[in-house]
């Protein structure tokens, strides 16, 4: 819906959608029906280096989700993330620092977050560095020991 707005149709912004599932055909029909030329469905890509070697930012417009592994993956590859405030997104993303946040299910809010990202696109490399640093800082130093401590904790 947002990418069908005139300003986004006119801008040199290309959005590639990765993954496969039951909604793929619906998404493809919607892209065609809305006349969007700069959004394409790419299917599943097992080598994430292929994706992040050619893409500058990540966009997650989820209405509901837990902790998105794809969001963490984008940050691990040093990419700023534009996401809705669902699951743990707000725990990892600092609006304007390492990404941009929007209210879920609100096309105008997502449009505003994309606009902020577009206006500051020259800062994406440094924001990507900040995204990676956030990702690295949030990782446990010893996940096995952390799990053991959780399991040994009294109920």
N, C-alpha and C positions, 0 to 999 in steps of 0.2 A: 504494500500500500504506500509506504513512504517513498520507495524508489520510483513509483509511478507519478510522483508529483513533478510538475514542470521543471523546477530548478534542478532536480536530481537527474532528470532525463537529459538536460543540457550540459551538465558537468562531466568532465572526464574522470568519473568515478566508476570503476568496474567492481562488481560484487560476484564472487564465485561461491556457490553453495556446495559444500562437500558432505558426502554421506549418502546413504540409500535407505529407503524404508517405504512404508505404506503410503506416505504423503508425497512421494516424489512426483507422481503423475499429476496430482492436484496442484502442486507448486508449479510445475511446468505449464499447465493449462492457465494458471493465474498470471504467470509472466507473459504468456502470449496474449491473453485477453486484455491485459493492462497496457500492452504495447511497450513493454520494457525491453530495451535492446542491450543494456549493459549489465544484466544479471543473467548468469548461466548456471545450470546444474551440472556439476562435474562428476558426481558419483563418489564412490568410495576410493580413497587413495591411501594405501597402507604405509607408504613412506612419507612421514610428516615433513621430512626435509624438502621434498618436492613442493609441498604446499608453502611452507614458510620461507623457502628460498626465493619465491616470486611474489609474495603477498606482504603488504606493509602493516596491516592492522587486522584485528578480528572483530566481527560483529555478531553478537548473540542477542536476538530479540525474543528470548523465551518468555512465555507467560507464567510458567512455573517450572522449577527445576531444583534439584539439590545442588551439591557442589559439582559444577561442570568440569569434567576432566579436560574437555576441549579448551575451556577458558584457561586452565592451568597450563596446558600444552602451549597455547599462544604466548603466555607470559614466559614460560621456560625458553621459548625461542626468541624472546626479547621483542615482543610485539605489543603495542598498546591495544587495549580492549575497549570496545564500545558495547555495553551490555545493559540489560534491564536489571533492576534491583530485585533479584530472586535468589533463592538459595544462599550461598555464601559469597555472591559477587561483591557485595559491599565490604566484606571482610578483606578482600584482596585488592579491590580497585579503589583508588582515590581520585575522584573526579578532577580532571584537569592536570593531574600529576603523572599517572601511569595509565590513564584511560578515561572513559566518560560513562556516566550512569544515567539511566532513564527509568521512569516508572513503567512497570510491565503493563501490556495491553493498551497502551496509550500511544497512538501513532504520532500525535503532536509532540509528546515528550521524546520519543525516539528521534523524530525529525530534528528537534532542538539539540539533542546530544550529537547527532551526526553533523549538524551545522557547526557546533563548537569544535568538533574534531576536524572538519573541513577547514575552518578558519585558522586552526593551529597546526595544519599538516606539516609545516616545516619543523615543528617540534617533535614529530613522531619518532625520529631516531633516539632522542634523549628520553622520551617517554617510554620507549621500548626498553632502554637500559634500566629505567626505574621499575618497569614491570618485571624484568628479570630479577632485579635486586629484591623486590617484594616477594616474588616466588621463592627465591633462594632463602630468604630470611624466614619464611613461613614453613620451611621443610624441617622435619625433625632431624637432629644430628644422629640419633640412634633409634630408628623406628622399631627395631626388634626389642630393645630395652623398654621403650615406651609401651609396647604391647604387653610385655611381661608385667610391668608395673600395673597396668590396667587390670590384667587378669588376677593379680595377687591382691588387689584392693578388696577390703571387706565389703560385702554387699550391703 
